[in-house]
Amino acid sequence: MDIEEFRNFGKAAVDYIADYFETIRDRPVLPNVEPGYLKDLIPDEAPQEGEPWQDVLKDVDRIIMPGLTHWHSPNFHAFYPTANSFPAIVGEMLSAGFGCIGLSWIASPAYTELEVVMMNWLGKLLGLPEEFLNCSDGPGGGVIQGSASEVTFIGLLAAKEKKVAELKAQNCPLTDAEIKGKLVAYSSDQSNSSVEKSGLLGSMPMRLLPADEHGILRGSVLLEAIRKDKEKGLIPCYVVANLGTTPTCAFDNLEKFGPICQKEGLWLHVDAAYAGAAFACPEYRHLNKGVEYADSFNFNPHKWMLVNFDCSAMWVKNAKYLVEAFNVERLYLKDQHKGLAPEYRHWQIALGRRFRALKLWFVLRMYGVEGIQKHIRHQISLAKYFEDLVCSDSRFEVCSSSMGLVCFRLKGIDALTQRLLKIVGEKKSIYCIAGNHNHKYCIRFAICSRLTEKEDVEFAWKEFKSAAHEVFAMEKTYNIIDEKTEKKIHDIHITSPICEILHEKTK
Ligand SMILES: *Cc1c(COP(=O)(O)O)cnc(C)c1O
């Protein structure tokens, strides 16, 4: 492909993306394909000779598009948002165009230096304490990682090395390996699966302590768990606090965790992957109170702050602990800029680094602080609107509502809500997933797409209402049939799972 062809191909691809966004509202949010659909549509081997880009782009439309789940459809309400914006898309394009690997400062000075400044901009936007920022006089700083999962794991590794060094300095008679074998980590049973995984990967048992009925891990529960482990001769090391849990967006209290971690010498990591973006709005910063106790703090601009995946912001109070844990110098990596700019390769797992700061810069400049605040506030207001709609119908109940996430259910046994979600899921016009609140089955309704508006929320609500109608219609049929012959009950028994459960219950 020569430069002229690239110009045409690139422009056609941008047009294709623009057309996609123009039509995304009309596409069913979930694809209508079966597993294995794609292999029948493409050859078994790569083509012998290169093909024209026009043919390839056509095949994107024919083969790829039907298999996409439209995360940016206004009817996508599953999981949490994944960010997408035009400035970030173009930022990604340019980053691919430059195609450098930022493995050291000299490998592309702009990579490191823009990232340093962007992490300061972002930290100030969230109102983080100065000591976390690259621009502070102290040893703190910010870095962009690929995902919150990675950050939780990196925090654990740093906490582990710090604890070993600390105990060795106190003349602990155990070997490094013996100390490492005794370390324990803590989080709540509401934490993201990646928190449990970080414990597995880092060979540190992760105690998933029971949260209270609001999804919050109480300081007293944490303290008791630490006490028990110490009694057993184990060494408490790492705590992951959740600001915005994955199931219900609940907030642990850092002011409770902080003093405990400080007293017991535990590394406190804050996982604010989704909800951290809300701290851009001063009215939500009270939920971040006590952040000054944290050793590391993380949120994902790639979730709720309009920066395309991947972009996960991590700040540490003392970067020394990362650098000491991860520094493996080689001659080919030596350069003369020590101290003037961070060598971010020592702050992460991989050697190579993408230019993620570029898309972040584009988003922050083109939206501005006000644009970002407007986005967050608008999405929260849409969730509130949905909550009001649910509350207006006496068949439903709201289990929790926080930020852009509403968890709700049909009153009564779980089977009703399971059936409701199944009916809505089969129609594929909106996409939601199940959740769990206080051991009850519920539906998680998240405002995800930046294209979602009031009418889309009303549309989703209509879908739930009409599905509820179907759920209760089935229940009625069953009740009538119940008074008739055994045979008829058996018919219903097979065709309608809800009746099966009701039947079980009445037996
Ligand atoms: C989404 C989420 C994660 C995982 O984020 P990744 O960047 O995909 O690893 C972790 N913790 C919480 C609270 C989340 O909401």
The ligand as a MOL file (V3000), in Angstrom:
LIG
                    3D

  0  0  0     0  0            999 V3000
M  V30 BEGIN CTAB
M  V30 COUNTS 15 15 0 0 0
M  V30 BEGIN ATOM
M  V30 1 C -14.4040 -2.6760 35.6880 0
M  V30 2 C -13.7880 -2.8140 37.0000 0
M  V30 3 C -12.5560 -3.4510 37.1580 0
M  V30 4 C -11.8220 -4.0880 36.0030 0
M  V30 5 O -11.3730 -3.1140 35.1250 0
M  V30 6 P -10.3670 -3.4910 33.9350 0
M  V30 7 O -9.7720 -2.1820 33.5560 0
M  V30 8 O -11.1900 -4.0920 32.8660 0
M  V30 9 O -9.3570 -4.4390 34.4660 0
M  V30 10 C -12.0140 -3.5110 38.4180 0
M  V30 11 N -12.6420 -2.9790 39.4760 0
M  V30 12 C -13.8340 -2.3680 39.3730 0
M  V30 13 C -14.4850 -1.7860 40.5890 0
M  V30 14 C -14.4520 -2.2540 38.1260 0
M  V30 15 O -15.6270 -1.6260 38.0170 0
M  V30 END ATOM
M  V30 BEGIN BOND
M  V30 1 1 1 2
M  V30 2 1 2 3
M  V30 3 2 2 14
M  V30 4 1 3 4
M  V30 5 2 3 10
M  V30 6 1 4 5
M  V30 7 1 5 6
M  V30 8 2 6 7
M  V30 9 1 6 8
M  V30 10 1 6 9
M  V30 11 1 10 11
M  V30 12 2 11 12
M  V30 13 1 12 13
M  V30 14 1 12 14
M  V30 15 1 14 15
M  V30 END BOND
M  V30 END CTAB
M  END
